Amino acid sequence: MSVVSKKTKKGNTDKNSIWKKYNLKWVIIIAIWTFFLTIGISVFSEIILSNTKLVYAFVILLIIIFIGVISDMVGIAVTSAEERPFHAMASDKVDGARFAIKLLKNAGVVSNFCNDVIGDICGIVSGVAGATIIMKLESTIFPRAFVTIILTALVASLTVGGKAMGKSVAIDQSQSIVYKTAKVLDFVNKKFGIDLIPNMNGKK
């Protein structure tokens, strides 16, 4: 084999190994999904909030923040939980055990999706929701700029505080959180025939 062909083969091998090592296919796919999901959810929340009373708009804002906190907890739990107990449960055919194993085998992808994708989308949407609420507020004794600063600070403090508390709970109760999440996935699979984590090799 010539020197050129050896170098070419080595170069292709290096590119393939980098592609697999850093899972660039997943990075590209999740970036595209995040782009369209953010647009869709932002437009949807804008339409809902603009036609909703102020009190209900605040409730929706709190729900969005809560979803972000719960998603962050799941992302941390899958990186902290142990897989061995769920194998014993799966051998006894316990509901949800199979999905718990699949979550843990794909911990990196699940953590990325929960912490980064869902978490960041909820952060963006909560900002949009806060802006919509500010626009809905009628003129008060306080300047609109002051109300904007206070509401922005409130959303940030609830998000950061909730995630800080959620991280401690996720690490301490990782097995329980993974199992409860797996039971939800198992229910969706049995009820609607949708397998949200069809792959078990940790590559997708």
N, C-alpha and C positions, 0 to 999 in steps of 0.2 A: 504494500500500500504506500502511495506517495506521501510526502510530507504535507502537501496541501490538503489531501483528502483526510489525513489524520487530524489536522487543525480544524477542518470544517466539521468533522464528526465531533470533535471535542467541543467546538463552539456550540453546536446544536444540543449536545448533551448538557452543557452548562445552562443554556437557555431553558431547556426542559426542566432541569432540576430547580432553577429559580422559580419557574412557573408553578411547579408542584409545591415547593417549599413554602412559598408565600401565598399560595392559593389565589393567584391573580384573577382567575376566572370568577371566584366568589366575590372578590373585591369589585370587579367591574359590574357584575350582576347586582350586587347589593347597592352600589352607587346609583345605578339606573333606577332600581326599585325605590330607593329613598327619594330620588328626585320626583318621580311621579306620585308616590304616596303623599309626600309633603304638599304638593300642589292640590291633590284631590281632597285631602283632609282639611287643608286650610280653606279651600273654597267651600267645602261642605259646612265647616264650623262657622264661616263668615255668614253664609246664608241662614243657618239655624239661629245664630246669635242675633243677627240684625232683625229677625222677626220674633224675638223672644223678649218677654218682660225682663226688667233689670234683675229682679231677684233670681229668676231661673237662669239668667246668664251667669250670675255669680256661682250658682250650683254647678253649671256645666263646666265653668273654669276650674272649680275644685275637683270635679271628676277627672278632668284632663290631667291635672297635677297628680291625682291619686293613681291614675293608670301609669304615669311615668315612674312613680315611686315603686309600685308593685312590679313593673317590668324590670326595674333596676335590681330589685330583690331576687327575682328569678335568675337574672344573668349572673349574679354573684353566687347564688346557691349552687348552680350547676358546676361552678369551678371549685366549690368547697366540699361538695358531697362525695361520699364513697360509693363505688359501684357494687361492691361485694354483697351487701345486704339485699339488694334488689335482685341479684341472681338467685338467691335462696327463695325470695318471694315469687319470682318468675317460675321456678321449678314447682312451686305449689299452686301455680296458675292464679295468682292474686291479681285482681283487676288493677291495671295501671303500671304494674311492675315492668312489663315489656317496654312501655314508653319511657319509663324512668331510665332504663338502661340506654335507650336510644338518645335521650337527652344528654346523658353523661358521656356517651361515646362521641357525641358531637358538641361537647362543651364549649369549644372555641367559637364555633359558628353561632350557637345558641346565645352565648354571652355577648358576642358582637351584635347580634340582631336585637336582643333585649336592651342592653345597655346603651348602645350607640344609635341604632336605627330608631327603635320605639322611643327611647329616652330623648333623643335629639328632636324627633318629630313632635313629641309632647311639649318640649320646651319651646319650639317655634310656634306651635298652635296656641299654647297658653299665652304667648306674647300677642298673637293676633287677637285672641279672645279678650285679653286685657285692653287692647287698643279699641276694640269694638265696644266694650263696656264704658270706656271713657267717653266715646262719641255719643253714647246713649245717655250719659249723665247730663242732667239739665244744669244750667248755670247756678252756682252756689256762692256762698260767701267766700269760698276759697278759689284762687285762680286755677284755671285748667292745668297749667303747668305743674302746680303743686300737687293736684290730684293725680296727675300722670306719674310723677315721681313716687308718690306714696304707694299707688297700686302696683307699679313696677317692682318696688322694693318688697312689697307684700308677696307677690308671685315668686320672686327670687328666694325670699326667706322660707316660704312654704316648701318650695322645690328642694332647696339645698338641705333644709332641716329634715324634711321627710326622707330624703335619700340617705342622710347621715344616720338617722335612726334605723332605716331599713337595712343598711349595710350590716349593722351589728346584729340585727335579728336574722338576716340571711346567713351569716356565718355561724351563728349559734344554733339555728334551726334549719340548716341546709337540707338534711335528709327529709324532713317533714315538708318543706316547701317544694322540693323536687317531686316528691310523691304526689302532693296535691295537684301540682301542675300536670303531672303525668296522668292523673285521673281525669282531669279536664280534657286532655288530648285523647284519652281512651274513650271518653263519652262522645266526643265529636266524631271519632272514627266509627264507633258503633251506631250512632244516631244518623249521621249523614254520609258515612262511607268515605270520609276524607282523612287521609293519613298525612298529617302536616310534617312528619319527619320520616319519609319513606326510606332514607338511606342510613346504614349502620356502620359504614367504613370510615366515617369522620372526614371524608374528602369534600362532601358537598355541603 
